[in-house]
Amino acid sequence: VMGNNQSVYTDNEFSVKNFVPVKSVADAFFGESRIVSNRKTQDNFLMIQKFEREIKKFNILQTILQDSSAITHPNIIEIAGMSWAEKSEFCSKYFSAYVFLKCPPYTLQYEIEQRKERSLNFSESEIFGIIQSVVSGLAILQRNGIKHQSICSLSIYIDEKSNYKIAIPESMYVTNLFEEVCRYPKNS
C-alpha cells in the first residue's frame, strides 16, 4: 500500500494521541525519547518508542515489556502504560511500541547536593528509610530474576511524596535523562 497507514493495537489512555510532546531527549543507547504531557491530567511521562520491522521480534519485545510492566512495587519505578502500533510508509511496514514511564523528578544524588549546599545532613531515621526502600525494591527485582548491579545515589529516585524508588536497570539511564530535563529544562 502506498502512502502512510497506521493501525493502533491498543486505544487506551496511553495511546500516543492522548499526549502532547514537551521535549525530545536523544540518547545513544535508547534512541530518541520524549517527555510528553497527558492532555487531560497534565502529568508528565517519559515516552520511549521502540521500532521493529519483523513481527517475531516485535512479539518478543511485547512479551518483555509486558513482563516488565507486571513488576509492581511502591519502591520501583514502574511502566505506567504501553501502546502498540503497526505502521506502513512507502511500501514498508514496521511495528512500534510506546512505553510510558512516570519518573520521579529527582535522584538521591540531587537531594545530597541540595542538602550539602544548605549544610543539612540526613538523620539516622532518614538513612534507614532510604535503605529499607532500596532493599525492598531490590528484593522484588531479585524475585523476578532481575539483577540491578548499579545501586548508587544516581539510581535511587525521589518522588513528589518523598518516597525512594529504584528503576528497573534497563530504564535507569533514560530516567536519569528525565531528571536532567526536569532539573534544567532550558539547558537540555
Backbone as JSON Lines, residues from 0, in Angstrom:
{"i":0,"aa":"V","n":[0.84,-1.18,0.0],"ca":[0.0,0.0,0.0],"c":[0.89,1.24,0.0]}
{"i":1,"aa":"M","n":[0.66,2.12,-0.91],"ca":[1.44,3.35,-0.99],"c":[0.94,4.34,0.04]}
{"i":2,"aa":"G","n":[1.81,5.28,0.42],"ca":[1.42,6.31,1.36],"c":[1.59,5.86,2.79]}
{"i":3,"aa":"N","n":[0.95,6.57,3.68],"ca":[1.05,6.29,5.11],"c":[-0.21,5.61,5.6]}
{"i":4,"aa":"N","n":[-0.02,4.58,6.42],"ca":[-1.14,3.88,7.01],"c":[-0.76,3.55,8.44]}
{"i":5,"aa":"Q","n":[-1.69,3.69,9.36],"ca":[-1.39,3.39,10.75],"c":[-2.57,2.67,11.38]}
{"i":6,"aa":"S","n":[-2.27,1.6,12.12],"ca":[-3.32,0.96,12.88],"c":[-2.81,0.75,14.3]}
{"i":7,"aa":"V","n":[-3.54,1.23,15.26],"ca":[-3.13,1.14,16.66],"c":[-3.77,-0.09,17.28]}
{"i":8,"aa":"Y","n":[-2.95,-0.93,17.92],"ca":[-3.45,-2.14,18.53],"c":[-4.23,-1.86,19.81]}
{"i":9,"aa":"T","n":[-3.78,-0.89,20.58],"ca":[-4.47,-0.57,21.82],"c":[-4.86,0.9,21.79]}
{"i":10,"aa":"D","n":[-6.12,1.18,21.98],"ca":[-6.58,2.55,22.01],"c":[-7.05,2.82,23.44]}
{"i":11,"aa":"N","n":[-6.1,3.04,24.31],"ca":[-6.42,3.24,25.72],"c":[-5.89,4.58,26.18]}
{"i":12,"aa":"E","n":[-5.82,4.77,27.47],"ca":[-5.35,6.05,27.98],"c":[-3.9,6.34,27.62]}
{"i":13,"aa":"F","n":[-3.12,5.31,27.24],"ca":[-1.73,5.5,26.85],"c":[-1.54,5.49,25.33]}
{"i":14,"aa":"S","n":[-2.58,5.77,24.61],"ca":[-2.46,5.96,23.18],"c":[-1.7,7.27,22.96]}
{"i":15,"aa":"V","n":[-0.82,7.27,22.0],"ca":[0.02,8.44,21.73],"c":[-0.81,9.7,21.5]}
{"i":16,"aa":"K","n":[-1.99,9.56,20.93],"ca":[-2.82,10.73,20.63],"c":[-3.29,11.46,21.9]}
{"i":17,"aa":"N","n":[-3.18,10.82,23.06],"ca":[-3.6,11.44,24.32],"c":[-2.5,12.26,24.97]}
{"i":18,"aa":"F","n":[-1.36,12.42,24.29],"ca":[-0.22,13.11,24.87],"c":[0.29,14.21,23.95]}
{"i":19,"aa":"V","n":[0.83,15.24,24.57],"ca":[1.43,16.36,23.86],"c":[2.93,16.33,24.12]}
{"i":20,"aa":"P","n":[3.77,16.42,23.07],"ca":[5.21,16.42,23.3],"c":[5.65,17.68,24.06]}
{"i":21,"aa":"V","n":[6.53,17.49,25.03],"ca":[7.08,18.61,25.79],"c":[8.52,18.85,25.35]}
{"i":22,"aa":"K","n":[9.28,17.78,25.25],"ca":[10.69,17.91,24.93],"c":[11.21,16.58,24.42]}
{"i":23,"aa":"S","n":[12.09,16.62,23.42],"ca":[12.76,15.42,22.93],"c":[14.07,15.25,23.67]}
{"i":24,"aa":"V","n":[14.41,14.01,23.96],"ca":[15.65,13.68,24.64],"c":[16.34,12.61,23.82]}
{"i":25,"aa":"A","n":[17.52,12.91,23.31],"ca":[18.26,11.94,22.5],"c":[19.28,11.22,23.37]}
{"i":26,"aa":"D","n":[19.41,9.91,23.16],"ca":[20.37,9.11,23.89],"c":[20.93,8.06,22.96]}
{"i":27,"aa":"A","n":[22.26,7.82,23.03],"ca":[22.92,6.88,22.13],"c":[22.39,5.46,22.31]}
{"i":28,"aa":"F","n":[22.08,5.05,23.55],"ca":[21.64,3.68,23.8],"c":[20.15,3.5,23.55]}
{"i":29,"aa":"F","n":[19.32,4.41,24.08],"ca":[17.87,4.25,23.99],"c":[17.27,4.91,22.78]}
{"i":30,"aa":"G","n":[18.04,5.72,22.07],"ca":[17.48,6.42,20.93],"c":[16.74,7.67,21.37]}
{"i":31,"aa":"E","n":[15.83,8.1,20.56],"ca":[15.08,9.31,20.87],"c":[13.91,8.98,21.79]}
{"i":32,"aa":"S","n":[13.84,9.69,22.89],"ca":[12.73,9.58,23.83],"c":[12.09,10.95,23.91]}
{"i":33,"aa":"R","n":[10.9,10.98,24.45],"ca":[10.21,12.26,24.59],"c":[9.59,12.38,25.97]}
{"i":34,"aa":"I","n":[9.67,13.57,26.5],"ca":[8.86,13.87,27.66],"c":[7.55,14.37,27.09]}
{"i":35,"aa":"V","n":[6.47,13.74,27.51],"ca":[5.15,14.07,27.0],"c":[4.22,14.41,28.16]}
{"i":36,"aa":"S","n":[3.21,15.2,27.88],"ca":[2.24,15.59,28.88],"c":[0.88,15.04,28.5]}
{"i":37,"aa":"N","n":[0.21,14.42,29.45],"ca":[-1.13,13.91,29.22],"c":[-2.08,15.08,28.99]}
{"i":38,"aa":"R","n":[-2.85,15.02,27.92],"ca":[-3.75,16.13,27.57],"c":[-4.77,16.43,28.67]}
{"i":39,"aa":"K","n":[-5.25,15.41,29.38],"ca":[-6.27,15.61,30.41],"c":[-5.67,16.0,31.76]}
{"i":40,"aa":"T","n":[-4.7,15.21,32.22],"ca":[-4.19,15.39,33.59],"c":[-3.0,16.32,33.69]}
{"i":41,"aa":"Q","n":[-2.36,16.6,32.56],"ca":[-1.13,17.4,32.51],"c":[0.06,16.72,33.18]}
{"i":42,"aa":"D","n":[-0.07,15.43,33.55],"ca":[1.05,14.69,34.13],"c":[2.11,14.46,33.06]}
{"i":43,"aa":"N","n":[3.37,14.56,33.47],"ca":[4.47,14.3,32.55],"c":[4.91,12.84,32.63]}
{"i":44,"aa":"F","n":[5.24,12.29,31.48],"ca":[5.75,10.92,31.37],"c":[6.95,10.94,30.44]}
{"i":45,"aa":"L","n":[7.8,9.97,30.6],"ca":[8.85,9.73,29.63],"c":[8.33,8.68,28.68]}
{"i":46,"aa":"M","n":[8.26,9.0,27.39],"ca":[7.77,8.07,26.39],"c":[8.96,7.56,25.57]}
{"i":47,"aa":"I","n":[9.14,6.26,25.6],"ca":[10.19,5.62,24.82],"c":[9.5,4.89,23.69]}
{"i":48,"aa":"Q","n":[9.98,5.11,22.48],"ca":[9.4,4.44,21.32],"c":[10.42,3.45,20.78]}
{"i":49,"aa":"K","n":[9.99,2.2,20.62],"ca":[10.83,1.14,20.07],"c":[10.23,0.71,18.74]}
{"i":50,"aa":"F","n":[11.08,0.56,17.72],"ca":[10.65,0.14,16.39],"c":[11.15,-1.27,16.1]}
{"i":51,"aa":"E","n":[10.38,-2.0,15.34],"ca":[10.82,-3.33,14.88],"c":[10.15,-3.62,13.54]}
{"i":52,"aa":"R","n":[10.91,-4.16,12.62],"ca":[10.37,-4.49,11.3],"c":[9.81,-5.91,11.23]}
{"i":53,"aa":"E","n":[10.38,-6.81,12.0],"ca":[9.96,-8.21,11.95],"c":[8.93,-8.5,13.04]}
{"i":54,"aa":"I","n":[7.83,-9.11,12.67],"ca":[6.74,-9.39,13.6],"c":[7.19,-10.32,14.73]}
{"i":55,"aa":"K","n":[8.04,-11.3,14.45],"ca":[8.5,-12.21,15.51],"c":[9.31,-11.46,16.57]}
{"i":56,"aa":"K","n":[10.21,-10.59,16.13],"ca":[11.0,-9.79,17.07],"c":[10.1,-8.82,17.84]}
{"i":57,"aa":"F","n":[9.11,-8.28,17.16],"ca":[8.18,-7.36,17.82],"c":[7.37,-8.1,18.9]}
{"i":58,"aa":"N","n":[6.94,-9.31,18.6],"ca":[6.21,-10.11,19.6],"c":[7.07,-10.4,20.82]}
{"i":59,"aa":"I","n":[8.36,-10.66,20.61],"ca":[9.29,-10.87,21.73],"c":[9.41,-9.59,22.54]}
{"i":60,"aa":"L","n":[9.55,-8.45,21.86],"ca":[9.61,-7.15,22.54],"c":[8.35,-6.91,23.36]}
{"i":61,"aa":"Q","n":[7.19,-7.2,22.8],"ca":[5.93,-7.03,23.53],"c":[5.92,-7.88,24.8]}
{"i":62,"aa":"T","n":[6.37,-9.11,24.69],"ca":[6.39,-10.02,25.85],"c":[7.31,-9.48,26.93]}
{"i":63,"aa":"I","n":[8.5,-9.04,26.55],"ca":[9.45,-8.49,27.52],"c":[8.86,-7.27,28.22]}
{"i":64,"aa":"L","n":[8.26,-6.37,27.44],"ca":[7.67,-5.17,28.03],"c":[6.49,-5.5,28.94]}
{"i":65,"aa":"Q","n":[5.65,-6.44,28.53],"ca":[4.51,-6.83,29.36],"c":[4.98,-7.5,30.66]}
{"i":66,"aa":"D","n":[6.03,-8.32,30.56],"ca":[6.59,-8.93,31.77],"c":[7.15,-7.87,32.71]}
{"i":67,"aa":"S","n":[7.86,-6.88,32.15],"ca":[8.41,-5.8,32.97],"c":[7.32,-4.96,33.61]}
{"i":68,"aa":"S","n":[6.23,-4.75,32.88],"ca":[5.14,-3.93,33.44],"c":[4.4,-4.65,34.56]}
{"i":69,"aa":"A","n":[4.55,-5.97,34.63],"ca":[3.89,-6.73,35.69],"c":[4.62,-6.58,37.03]}
{"i":70,"aa":"I","n":[5.83,-6.06,37.01],"ca":[6.59,-5.87,38.25],"c":[6.12,-4.57,38.88]}
{"i":71,"aa":"T","n":[5.38,-4.7,39.96],"ca":[4.85,-3.51,40.65],"c":[5.27,-3.54,42.11]}
{"i":72,"aa":"H","n":[5.66,-2.39,42.59],"ca":[6.07,-2.25,43.99],"c":[6.22,-0.76,44.26]}
{"i":73,"aa":"P","n":[5.89,-0.31,45.46],"ca":[5.99,1.13,45.75],"c":[7.4,1.7,45.65]}
{"i":74,"aa":"N","n":[8.42,0.85,45.69],"ca":[9.8,1.34,45.64],"c":[10.49,1.05,44.31]}
{"i":75,"aa":"I","n":[9.7,0.79,43.26],"ca":[10.24,0.58,41.92],"c":[9.52,1.51,40.96]}
{"i":76,"aa":"I","n":[10.3,2.16,40.09],"ca":[9.7,2.97,39.04],"c":[9.06,2.0,38.05]}
{"i":77,"aa":"E","n":[7.79,2.12,37.88],"ca":[7.05,1.16,37.07],"c":[6.72,1.72,35.7]}
{"i":78,"aa":"I","n":[6.46,0.81,34.79],"ca":[5.94,1.21,33.48],"c":[4.49,1.63,33.71]}
{"i":79,"aa":"A","n":[4.19,2.88,33.39],"ca":[2.85,3.4,33.63],"c":[1.85,2.9,32.6]}
{"i":80,"aa":"G","n":[2.32,2.69,31.38],"ca":[1.43,2.21,30.33],"c":[2.19,1.96,29.04]}
{"i":81,"aa":"M","n":[1.5,1.3,28.11],"ca":[2.1,0.97,26.82],"c":[1.02,1.02,25.75]}
{"i":82,"aa":"S","n":[1.45,1.22,24.53],"ca":[0.55,1.04,23.4],"c":[1.39,0.54,22.23]}
{"i":83,"aa":"W","n":[0.71,-0.08,21.26],"ca":[1.37,-0.71,20.12],"c":[0.77,-0.18,18.83]}
{"i":84,"aa":"A","n":[1.57,-0.13,17.8],"ca":[1.06,0.31,16.5],"c":[1.77,-0.41,15.37]}
{"i":85,"aa":"E","n":[1.04,-0.63,14.31],"ca":[1.6,-1.15,13.07],"c":[1.51,0.0,12.07]}
{"i":86,"aa":"K","n":[2.62,0.3,11.43],"ca":[2.63,1.43,10.5],"c":[3.17,1.01,9.15]}
{"i":87,"aa":"S","n":[2.69,1.68,8.12],"ca":[3.18,1.47,6.76],"c":[3.53,2.82,6.17]}
{"i":88,"aa":"E","n":[4.73,2.89,5.61],"ca":[5.16,4.1,4.93],"c":[5.95,3.7,3.7]}
{"i":89,"aa":"F","n":[5.55,4.18,2.56],"ca":[6.26,3.96,1.31],"c":[6.59,2.48,1.09]}
{"i":90,"aa":"C","n":[5.58,1.65,1.1],"ca":[5.69,0.2,0.85],"c":[6.51,-0.53,1.9]}
{"i":91,"aa":"S","n":[6.69,0.04,3.04],"ca":[7.46,-0.57,4.11],"c":[6.57,-0.67,5.35]}
{"i":92,"aa":"K","n":[6.61,-1.8,6.02],"ca":[5.78,-1.99,7.21],"c":[6.7,-2.16,8.42]}
{"i":93,"aa":"Y","n":[6.32,-1.52,9.54],"ca":[7.06,-1.7,10.79],"c":[6.1,-1.59,11.96]}
{"i":94,"aa":"F","n":[6.6,-2.01,13.11],"ca":[5.8,-2.04,14.33],"c":[6.44,-1.11,15.35]}
{"i":95,"aa":"S","n":[5.61,-0.45,16.14],"ca":[6.08,0.47,17.18],"c":[5.51,0.08,18.52]}
{"i":96,"aa":"A","n":[6.36,0.17,19.52],"ca":[5.92,0.01,20.91],"c":[6.19,1.35,21.58]}
{"i":97,"aa":"Y","n":[5.2,1.86,22.27],"ca":[5.33,3.1,23.02],"c":[5.25,2.75,24.5]}
{"i":98,"aa":"V","n":[6.3,3.07,25.23],"ca":[6.38,2.75,26.66],"c":[6.39,4.06,27.42]}
{"i":99,"aa":"F","n":[5.53,4.16,28.42],"ca":[5.4,5.38,29.21],"c":[5.86,5.11,30.65]}
{"i":100,"aa":"L","n":[6.84,5.89,31.1],"ca":[7.34,5.79,32.47],"c":[6.97,7.05,33.23]}
{"i":101,"aa":"K","n":[6.43,6.88,34.42],"ca":[6.17,8.02,35.3],"c":[7.38,8.14,36.21]}
{"i":102,"aa":"C","n":[8.3,9.0,35.82],"ca":[9.58,9.08,36.51],"c":[9.55,10.13,37.61]}
{"i":103,"aa":"P","n":[10.05,9.76,38.78],"ca":[10.21,10.79,39.81],"c":[11.18,11.86,39.33]}
{"i":104,"aa":"P","n":[10.97,13.09,39.75],"ca":[11.75,14.19,39.18],"c":[13.2,14.29,39.66]}
{"i":105,"aa":"Y","n":[13.57,13.63,40.76],"ca":[14.92,13.83,41.3],"c":[15.54,12.52,41.76]}
{"i":106,"aa":"T","n":[16.89,12.55,41.8],"ca":[17.62,11.4,42.33],"c":[18.09,11.73,43.74]}
{"i":107,"aa":"L","n":[18.52,10.69,44.42],"ca":[19.12,10.87,45.75],"c":[20.36,11.75,45.62]}
{"i":108,"aa":"Q","n":[21.09,11.61,44.53],"ca":[22.29,12.45,44.32],"c":[21.92,13.93,44.34]}
{"i":109,"aa":"Y","n":[20.83,14.29,43.69],"ca":[20.38,15.68,43.69],"c":[20.04,16.14,45.11]}
{"i":110,"aa":"E","n":[19.35,15.27,45.86],"ca":[18.99,15.6,47.24],"c":[20.24,15.8,48.1]}
{"i":111,"aa":"I","n":[21.24,14.96,47.9],"ca":[22.5,15.09,48.65],"c":[23.16,16.43,48.33]}
{"i":112,"aa":"E","n":[23.2,16.78,47.04],"ca":[23.8,18.06,46.62],"c":[23.06,19.24,47.24]}
{"i":113,"aa":"Q","n":[21.72,19.18,47.23],"ca":[20.92,20.27,47.81],"c":[21.17,20.41,49.31]}
{"i":114,"aa":"R","n":[21.23,19.29,50.0],"ca":[21.48,19.33,51.45],"c":[22.89,19.83,51.75]}
{"i":115,"aa":"K","n":[23.85,19.44,50.93],"ca":[25.23,19.86,51.13],"c":[25.34,21.38,51.0]}
{"i":116,"aa":"E","n":[24.65,21.96,50.0],"ca":[24.66,23.41,49.82],"c":[24.07,24.14,51.03]}
{"i":117,"aa":"R","n":[23.12,23.51,51.7],"ca":[22.46,24.12,52.86],"c":[23.03,23.62,54.18]}
{"i":118,"aa":"S","n":[24.1,22.84,54.11],"ca":[24.75,22.26,55.3],"c":[23.78,21.44,56.15]}
{"i":119,"aa":"L","n":[22.91,20.68,55.48],"ca":[21.97,19.82,56.18],"c":[22.37,18.37,55.99]}
{"i":120,"aa":"N","n":[22.27,17.59,57.04],"ca":[22.58,16.16,56.98],"c":[21.31,15.34,57.05]}
{"i":121,"aa":"F","n":[21.39,14.1,56.59],"ca":[20.28,13.17,56.75],"c":[20.28,12.69,58.21]}
{"i":122,"aa":"S","n":[19.1,12.53,58.76],"ca":[19.01,11.95,60.1],"c":[19.18,10.43,59.99]}
{"i":123,"aa":"E","n":[19.44,9.81,61.1],"ca":[19.6,8.35,61.11],"c":[18.33,7.66,60.62]}
{"i":124,"aa":"S","n":[17.18,8.16,61.03],"ca":[15.92,7.53,60.59],"c":[15.69,7.72,59.09]}
{"i":125,"aa":"E","n":[16.12,8.87,58.54],"ca":[16.01,9.08,57.09],"c":[16.89,8.09,56.33]}
{"i":126,"aa":"I","n":[18.11,7.88,56.82],"ca":[19.03,6.93,56.17],"c":[18.46,5.52,56.23]}
{"i":127,"aa":"F","n":[17.94,5.12,57.37],"ca":[17.33,3.79,57.48],"c":[16.12,3.66,56.55]}
{"i":128,"aa":"G","n":[15.35,4.73,56.4],"ca":[14.21,4.71,55.49],"c":[14.63,4.52,54.05]}
{"i":129,"aa":"I","n":[15.71,5.21,53.66],"ca":[16.24,5.06,52.29],"c":[16.71,3.63,52.07]}
{"i":130,"aa":"I","n":[17.47,3.11,53.03],"ca":[17.98,1.74,52.91],"c":[16.84,0.74,52.83]}
{"i":131,"aa":"Q","n":[15.83,0.9,53.68],"ca":[14.69,-0.02,53.66],"c":[13.96,0.04,52.32]}
{"i":132,"aa":"S","n":[13.77,1.22,51.76],"ca":[13.1,1.36,50.47],"c":[13.88,0.69,49.35]}
{"i":133,"aa":"V","n":[15.19,0.93,49.33],"ca":[16.03,0.37,48.27],"c":[16.09,-1.15,48.37]}
{"i":134,"aa":"V","n":[16.3,-1.67,49.57],"ca":[16.38,-3.12,49.74],"c":[15.04,-3.78,49.4]}
{"i":135,"aa":"S","n":[13.95,-3.13,49.75],"ca":[12.63,-3.66,49.42],"c":[12.43,-3.75,47.9]}
{"i":136,"aa":"G","n":[12.83,-2.69,47.18],"ca":[12.73,-2.7,45.72],"c":[13.66,-3.74,45.1]}
{"i":137,"aa":"L","n":[14.87,-3.85,45.63],"ca":[15.82,-4.85,45.12],"c":[15.32,-6.27,45.31]}
{"i":138,"aa":"A","n":[14.68,-6.53,46.45],"ca":[14.14,-7.86,46.72],"c":[13.1,-8.25,45.67]}
{"i":139,"aa":"I","n":[12.25,-7.3,45.29],"ca":[11.23,-7.58,44.26],"c":[11.9,-7.86,42.92]}
{"i":140,"aa":"L","n":[12.9,-7.06,42.56],"ca":[13.61,-7.3,41.31],"c":[14.26,-8.68,41.32]}
{"i":141,"aa":"Q","n":[14.9,-9.03,42.43],"ca":[15.56,-10.33,42.53],"c":[14.55,-11.47,42.39]}
{"i":142,"aa":"R","n":[13.38,-11.34,43.02],"ca":[12.34,-12.37,42.91],"c":[11.88,-12.55,41.46]}
{"i":143,"aa":"N","n":[12.04,-11.5,40.67],"ca":[11.65,-11.56,39.26],"c":[12.83,-11.84,38.34]}
{"i":144,"aa":"G","n":[13.96,-12.26,38.93],"ca":[15.12,-12.65,38.14],"c":[15.9,-11.5,37.54]}
{"i":145,"aa":"I","n":[15.77,-10.3,38.11],"ca":[16.48,-9.13,37.58],"c":[17.56,-8.72,38.58]}
{"i":146,"aa":"K","n":[18.78,-8.6,38.09],"ca":[19.9,-8.12,38.9],"c":[20.1,-6.65,38.59]}
{"i":147,"aa":"H","n":[20.14,-5.82,39.61],"ca":[20.29,-4.38,39.38],"c":[21.74,-4.03,39.08]}
{"i":148,"aa":"Q","n":[22.65,-4.38,39.93],"ca":[24.1,-4.2,39.79],"c":[24.56,-2.76,39.62]}
{"i":149,"aa":"S","n":[23.75,-1.8,40.01],"ca":[24.18,-0.41,39.85],"c":[23.51,0.5,40.88]}
{"i":150,"aa":"I","n":[23.44,0.06,42.12],"ca":[22.84,0.91,43.14],"c":[23.84,1.99,43.54]}
{"i":151,"aa":"C","n":[23.45,3.21,43.36],"ca":[24.24,4.37,43.77],"c":[23.26,5.54,43.91]}
{"i":152,"aa":"S","n":[23.76,6.67,44.33],"ca":[22.87,7.82,44.55],"c":[22.2,8.3,43.27]}
{"i":153,"aa":"L","n":[22.77,7.97,42.11],"ca":[22.14,8.35,40.84],"c":[21.07,7.37,40.39]}
{"i":154,"aa":"S","n":[20.99,6.2,41.01],"ca":[19.99,5.2,40.6],"c":[18.87,5.06,41.63]}
{"i":155,"aa":"I","n":[18.85,5.96,42.6],"ca":[17.76,6.0,43.6],"c":[17.01,7.3,43.36]}
{"i":156,"aa":"Y","n":[15.71,7.2,43.15],"ca":[14.89,8.34,42.77],"c":[13.95,8.72,43.9]}
{"i":157,"aa":"I","n":[13.55,9.99,43.9],"ca":[12.65,10.51,44.94],"c":[11.43,11.07,44.25]}
{"i":158,"aa":"D","n":[10.24,10.58,44.64],"ca":[9.03,11.09,44.03],"c":[8.51,12.32,44.78]}
{"i":159,"aa":"E","n":[7.37,12.82,44.34],"ca":[6.79,14.04,44.92],"c":[6.42,13.89,46.39]}
{"i":160,"aa":"K","n":[6.21,12.67,46.85],"ca":[5.84,12.41,48.24],"c":[7.03,11.98,49.09]}
{"i":161,"aa":"S","n":[8.24,12.22,48.58],"ca":[9.5,11.85,49.25],"c":[9.67,10.35,49.45]}
{"i":162,"aa":"N","n":[9.08,9.55,48.55],"ca":[9.3,8.11,48.56],"c":[10.53,7.8,47.7]}
{"i":163,"aa":"Y","n":[11.33,6.86,48.15],"ca":[12.54,6.48,47.41],"c":[12.23,5.27,46.55]}
{"i":164,"aa":"K","n":[12.69,5.34,45.28],"ca":[12.4,4.3,44.31],"c":[13.65,3.97,43.52]}
{"i":165,"aa":"I","n":[13.7,2.74,43.01],"ca":[14.77,2.36,42.1],"c":[14.14,2.03,40.75]}
{"i":166,"aa":"A","n":[14.94,2.13,39.71],"ca":[14.46,1.82,38.37],"c":[14.87,0.42,37.98]}
{"i":167,"aa":"I","n":[14.05,-0.23,37.16],"ca":[14.48,-1.47,36.54],"c":[15.7,-1.1,35.7]}
{"i":168,"aa":"P","n":[16.81,-1.85,35.8],"ca":[18.07,-1.42,35.19],"c":[17.97,-0.99,33.73]}
{"i":169,"aa":"E","n":[17.13,-1.64,32.92],"ca":[17.02,-1.28,31.52],"c":[16.51,0.14,31.31]}
{"i":170,"aa":"S","n":[15.76,0.67,32.26],"ca":[15.21,2.01,32.08],"c":[15.95,3.06,32.89]}
{"i":171,"aa":"M","n":[16.99,2.65,33.63],"ca":[17.64,3.57,34.56],"c":[18.27,4.77,33.87]}
{"i":172,"aa":"Y","n":[19.0,4.56,32.77],"ca":[19.66,5.68,32.13],"c":[18.66,6.68,31.57]}
{"i":173,"aa":"V","n":[17.58,6.18,31.04],"ca":[16.55,7.07,30.49],"c":[15.92,7.89,31.61]}
{"i":174,"aa":"T","n":[15.71,7.29,32.78],"ca":[15.13,8.06,33.88],"c":[16.11,9.12,34.37]}
{"i":175,"aa":"N","n":[17.42,8.87,34.26],"ca":[18.38,9.91,34.6],"c":[18.29,11.07,33.63]}
{"i":176,"aa":"L","n":[18.06,10.78,32.34],"ca":[17.85,11.86,31.37],"c":[16.61,12.66,31.73]}
{"i":177,"aa":"F","n":[15.56,11.97,32.17],"ca":[14.32,12.63,32.57],"c":[14.59,13.6,33.72]}
{"i":178,"aa":"E","n":[15.4,13.15,34.69],"ca":[15.73,14.01,35.83],"c":[16.5,15.24,35.36]}
{"i":179,"aa":"E","n":[17.45,15.06,34.45],"ca":[18.22,16.19,33.95],"c":[17.32,17.21,33.28]}
{"i":180,"aa":"V","n":[16.36,16.75,32.5],"ca":[15.45,17.67,31.82],"c":[14.55,18.38,32.83]}
{"i":181,"aa":"C","n":[14.11,17.65,33.88],"ca":[13.28,18.27,34.91],"c":[14.06,19.33,35.68]}
{"i":182,"aa":"R","n":[15.32,19.04,35.98],"ca":[16.14,19.97,36.75],"c":[16.57,21.17,35.93]}
{"i":183,"aa":"Y","n":[16.92,20.94,34.67],"ca":[17.45,22.0,33.82],"c":[16.69,22.03,32.49]}
{"i":184,"aa":"P","n":[15.41,22.36,32.52],"ca":[14.59,22.26,31.31],"c":[15.07,23.15,30.16]}
{"i":185,"aa":"K","n":[15.68,24.26,30.43],"ca":[16.09,25.16,29.35],"c":[17.44,24.79,28.78]}
{"i":186,"aa":"N","n":[18.24,24.04,29.52],"ca":[19.58,23.68,29.06],"c":[19.62,22.36,28.34]}
{"i":187,"aa":"S","n":[18.57,21.54,28.45],"ca":[18.61,20.19,27.89],"c":[18.2,20.18,26.44]}
